[in-house]
């Protein structure tokens, strides 16, 4: 199941794209993204948040080439820690939090450099897993600080599908593709009634209007300041 959740200018989360795909291939994601355009998504999304599914990012660059990539920190931390012994994981996890929770991009870059220096000799695969997605992991710094909690993870989708998995695992083997798709859709729509609004909804209009942020703070041009 390929799923895209968006946000309205009022901060309300909504299911905007949903279909059965062939694994997570670029072609399947391409079809879903094209469908959004057909249904009048006229303005390209400012940022997309997801895990390491390469098919999604490839399709996104083709259909919405200006959309920024933000990789999910929950998935990335899990992937990095899976490449080291369990005895190392607690300390490494704390060091990863120093990067993720840094107050600004410069501090995050410094923490990332320290991580690389500390672990590259013995755990080069873990370091490469982190550093190869450096830009996509830090893209959230270019958006309002109120949105960082939402942008750093794909939890809006993951939390929804925890409910879906809880139900579908009990009907294993009893559904056709069509009935499975219908059941998942109904479950998601039912769950959407209790979705909480995004934080910082008052900042969403600024993002939509193209106001840029640096380290979470809106950058207002001199011309706009004079006009104000």
C-alpha positions in Angstrom: 0.0 0.0 0.0 1.5 3.3 -1.1 0.2 6.3 1.0 0.7 10.0 0.9 -0.6 12.3 3.7 -0.6 16.0 3.3 -1.6 19.0 5.4 -4.1 21.8 4.8 -3.2 25.4 5.5 -5.0 25.0 8.8 -2.7 22.2 9.9 -5.3 19.4 9.4 -3.7 16.2 8.1 -5.5 14.5 5.2 -5.1 11.4 3.1 -4.3 12.7 -0.4 -2.9 9.6 -2.2 -3.5 5.9 -1.8 -3.1 2.9 -4.0 -1.8 -0.6 -4.2 1.7 -0.7 -5.7 4.3 -3.3 -6.8 6.5 -3.2 -3.8 7.8 0.3 -3.5 9.0 0.7 -7.1 9.6 4.1 -8.8 6.9 3.3 -11.3 4.3 2.7 -8.7 5.1 5.9 -6.8 5.2 7.7 -10.2 1.7 6.7 -10.9 0.5 7.9 -7.5 2.3 11.2 -7.8 0.9 11.7 -11.4 -2.5 11.0 -10.0 -2.1 13.9 -7.6 -1.4 16.2 -10.5 -4.4 14.9 -12.4 -6.5 15.7 -9.3 -5.4 19.3 -9.5 -2.4 19.4 -7.1 -1.2 22.5 -9.0 1.6 23.7 -6.6 4.5 21.3 -6.0 4.9 20.3 -2.3 7.6 22.3 -0.5 9.0 19.2 1.3 8.4 15.4 1.3 9.2 13.2 4.3 9.8 9.5 4.0 12.0 6.5 4.7 14.7 5.1 2.5 12.4 3.7 -0.2 14.5 4.7 -3.2 11.6 4.3 -5.6 9.7 7.2 -3.9 12.6 9.7 -4.1 13.3 8.9 -7.8 9.7 9.3 -8.7 9.4 12.5 -6.7 12.4 14.1 -8.5 10.7 13.4 -11.9 7.2 14.6 -11.0 8.0 17.4 -8.5 11.7 18.2 -9.0 11.7 21.3 -6.7 10.4 19.4 -3.7 12.9 19.1 -0.9 13.8 15.7 0.5 13.6 15.1 4.3 14.5 11.6 5.4 12.8 10.1 8.5 15.1 10.1 11.5 13.3 7.2 13.1 14.1 4.9 10.2 17.6 6.3 9.8 18.6 5.8 13.4 17.3 2.2 13.2 19.3 1.5 10.0 22.5 3.0 11.5 22.2 1.1 14.8 21.6 -2.2 12.9 25.2 -1.9 11.6 26.9 -2.0 15.0 27.0 -4.4 18.0 24.3 -4.1 20.6 26.9 -3.0 23.2 27.7 0.1 21.1 24.1 1.0 20.3 23.1 3.0 23.4 26.0 5.5 23.2 25.7 5.7 19.4 22.0 6.4 19.7 22.7 9.3 22.1 25.2 10.7 19.6 22.7 10.5 16.8 20.2 12.5 19.0 22.9 15.2 19.3 22.7 15.6 15.5 18.9 15.3 15.2 18.0 17.6 18.1 20.7 20.3 17.4 19.3 23.9 17.7 20.7 24.9 14.3 22.3 23.5 11.2 25.8 24.5 12.2 25.5 22.6 15.5 24.1 19.6 13.7 27.0 19.6 11.2 29.4 19.8 14.1 27.7 16.9 15.9 27.7 14.9 12.6 31.4 15.6 12.1 32.1 14.5 15.7 30.1 11.3 15.1 32.1 10.6 11.9 35.4 11.1 13.7 34.4 9.0 16.7 33.0 5.9 14.8 34.5 5.8 11.3 37.5 3.7 12.2 35.6 0.8 13.6 32.1 1.2 12.3 32.5 2.7 8.8 29.3 1.2 7.4 27.2 2.9 10.1 28.9 6.2 9.5 28.4 5.9 5.7 24.7 5.0 6.3 24.3 8.3 8.1 26.5 10.7 6.1 25.3 9.6 2.7 21.9 11.2 3.4 23.4 14.3 5.2 21.4 16.9 3.3 18.1 15.1 3.4 18.5 14.5 7.1 19.0 18.2 7.8 16.5 19.7 5.4 14.1 20.5 8.2 16.3 23.4 9.3 15.0 25.3 6.3 11.4 25.3 7.7 9.8 26.9 10.7 11.0 25.5 14.0 7.4 24.7 15.0 7.3 22.1 12.2 10.5 20.3 13.1 8.9 17.6 15.2 6.7 16.6 12.3 9.3 16.9 9.5 11.9 14.8 11.3 9.9 11.6 11.1 7.3 9.8 9.0 5.2 9.2 12.2 2.0 10.6 10.8 1.9 7.6 8.4 3.5 5.1 10.6 1.1 5.7 13.5 -1.9 5.3 11.1 -0.7 2.0 9.8 -0.1 0.6 13.3 -3.9 0.5 13.5 -4.2 -0.9 9.9 -1.7 -3.7 10.6 -3.5 -4.6 13.9 -6.6 -5.3 11.9 -5.3 -6.7 8.7 -3.0 -9.3 10.4 -6.2 -11.0 11.7 -7.6 -11.4 8.2 -4.4 -12.9 6.6 -5.1 -14.8 3.4 -8.9 -14.0 3.5 -8.9 -10.9 1.2 -8.5 -10.2 -2.4 -6.5 -7.2 -3.5 -9.7 -5.3 -4.1 -11.3 -6.0 -0.7 -7.9 -5.5 1.1 -7.6 -2.1 -0.5 -11.2 -1.2 0.5 -10.7 -2.3 4.1 -7.4 -0.4 4.5 -9.0 2.7 3.0 -11.9 2.5 5.4 -9.6 2.0 8.4 -7.5 5.0 7.4 -10.5 7.2 6.9 -11.9 6.1 10.3 -8.6 6.9 12.0 -8.4 10.3 10.3 -11.3 11.5 12.4 -9.0 11.5 15.5 -5.8 12.8 13.9 -4.3 15.7 15.8 -3.5 18.9 13.9 0.1 19.8 13.1 1.9 22.1 15.4 2.6 25.6 14.2 -0.4 25.7 11.8 -0.1 29.5 11.9 3.3 29.1 10.1 1.9 27.0 7.3 0.6 29.9 5.3 4.1 31.4 5.3 5.5 28.2 3.9 2.8 28.2 1.2 3.6 31.8 0.3 7.2 31.0 -0.2 8.7 32.6 3.0 12.0 30.9 3.6 13.4 30.0 7.0 16.9 29.6 8.2 17.4 27.5 11.3 13.7 27.6 11.9 13.3 31.4 11.8 11.6 33.2 8.9 13.8 35.3 6.7 12.0 38.5 5.8 13.5 40.5 3.0 14.4 44.2 3.4 11.8 45.1 0.8 9.1 43.3 2.8 10.3 45.0 6.0 10.1 48.4 4.4 6.6 47.7 3.1 5.6 46.6 6.6 
